[in-house]
Amino acid sequence: MENTQALKKEYSIPVKAIISVGLVAAAVLLPWLTHMAGGRTLGAQLLPMYLPIILAGFLVGPLFAAGVAALSPVLAFAITGMPPAAALPFMTAELIVYALVCGILYSKAFKKSLPGILLSTALAIIAGKGVYALGVLTFAAVTPLTLDGYFAAIIAGWPGMLIQFTVIPLTVKLLGR
């Protein structure tokens, strides 16, 4: 019982920083490996960058997770050219919202429970997708992205969202968070 209690304590700042670096590395590496294995189509279906970002919200809290979310797509773009330049600012904003919503809701509102993990993830996805759509609408005159493309990406990404609802709760619970 004491061991479980110790796992649920807040991580120290140096530990959060180390975990964050690992999650940034995963957020760069997973999409690259996915695209190498199955091209952009597989990446668009599995949404591999989203997993470490959402996980960051649960593991290191909203502020560190937002840092992971802000850095990951920019670093991935600099190293691999993905995500595409046109999508980079919208995806970065979307991922920051995912991280903040997961981190805030899970730590403050949902008391670190399995339903809390699922609800935090669902609300983060809704909020993040909303921010992405708002960005596309706001900058429609200067971006090649369209709402039709946005909705097509959501439909194509349903397997990735299903993975998020499966892998994230299992991982968070296995880590005792």
N, C-alpha and C positions, 0 to 999 in steps of 0.2 A: 504494500500500500504506500509506504513512504517513497519507494522508487517512482511510482506513478506521480506522486505529488511533486517530486523533484523535477520530473520531466516537464510538468506544466508550468513551472516557474518561468518568468520572463528571462530571455537570454540577455547577457551583458552586451554592451555596445561592440566590443571587439569580436565577440562570437557572431553577432548580427552582421558585422562587416564581412567576416569570413564566409558565412553562409550566403550573403548577398553576392560576393564575388563568384562563388560556385554557381549560383543561379544565373548570373549574367553569362558565364561560360556555357552553361546548359542551354540558355536561350539563344545563343549564337550557334552552338554546335548542333543541337537537335534539328533546326530547320535545314542546315547545310546537309546533314546526313540524310534527311528525308528527301530533299531535292536531288541528292546524288542517287538515291535508291529509286525514286519514281518521278522525278521532274517536278515542275511547278504545280502540276495538277494534284499530285499526292500531297504536296505542301498545303495547297488551298483546301484540301479535304481534311487533313489531320490537324492543322493549326498547331504545329509543334512549338512555336515560340510562346504560345499562350500558357502552356502548362507551367513552366518555371515562373512566369510572372504571377499567375494566380497563386501558385504555391508560396511565393514570396509574401503575399498578403497574409497568409496563415502563419508562416514561420517567423518572419522578422518584423511584422507590424507594418502599418500604413506608410510611414515615412521612408524607411529603408526599402520597402517594396516599390514605392514610387520612384526611388532612385534606380532600382533594378529595371523597372519598366521604362524609364527615360533613357537609360544608357544602352539597353540591349538592342533595340532596333537600329539605333545610330551606329553602334559598334558593328553589328551584323552587316549593315549596309557598307560601312567602310572596308570590311574584310571580304565580304562575299558578293556585294552588289544587290543583296536582298534585304529587306523588301524593296520593291521598285521605288525610285526616287519620288514619283508622283504620290505614292501611298505613304511614304515615310512619315510626314508630319501628322497625318490622320491616324495612322496606326500607333504612333507614339502616344498621341493624346488618348486613344482608346485604351492602350495598355496601362497608362498611368491611372486612368479611371478604374480599370479592373483591379489594380493593386490597392488603390486607396479604398475602394468600396469593400473589397474582401477584408482588408486589414482592419478597417474601422468597424464594420458590422460584426465580424467574428469576435473581435476582442471586446467590444463595448456592448453590443445589442444581443447577440445570440449565445453568449455564455459558453462558448467552446464546446458545442454539442454536435453530433452528426447531423441533425436537422439544420443546425446553424451553419455547418459547412455547406450543405446543399443550397440553402436559401441565400447565403452570402455569395456563392458562386453564381446562382441564377440571377440575382439582382446586379451583380457585377457585370455579367454578360449583357444584360438589358441596358444598363447605364453606359457601358463601353460602346456597344453598338449604336446607341443613341448619339453619343458624342461624335462617333465616326460619321454618321449620317448628317448630323448638324454641320460638321466641318465641310463635307462634300457640298451640302446646300449653300453654305455661307460663301464658299470659294468656287462656286460653279463656273464663274466667268474665267477663272485662271487655272483650273485643273482639268486634266483629261478624264478624271473619274466622274462617273454618273451614278445616280440612284439605282438605275437598272443594273449596273455592274455591282453595286453594293448589295442589292437583294439577291443577285445571282451568287455572290460570294457567300452570303448567309446560307443559302440552300446548299451550295457545294460543301460548306464547312460543317454540316450537321454531324458527320461522323466524328469530327474533332471535338465538337461540343459534347457529344455522347462520351467520348474518351475523358473529357474534362470532368464530367459528372461521375465517372467511375474511378479514375486514377487519383484525382485530388482527394476525395474523402478517404480512400484507402491509405494514401501516403500520409496524410495528416494524422490519421488515427494510428498508423503503424509507428510514427515518430512520437506518439504520445502527446500531441499538441491539442 
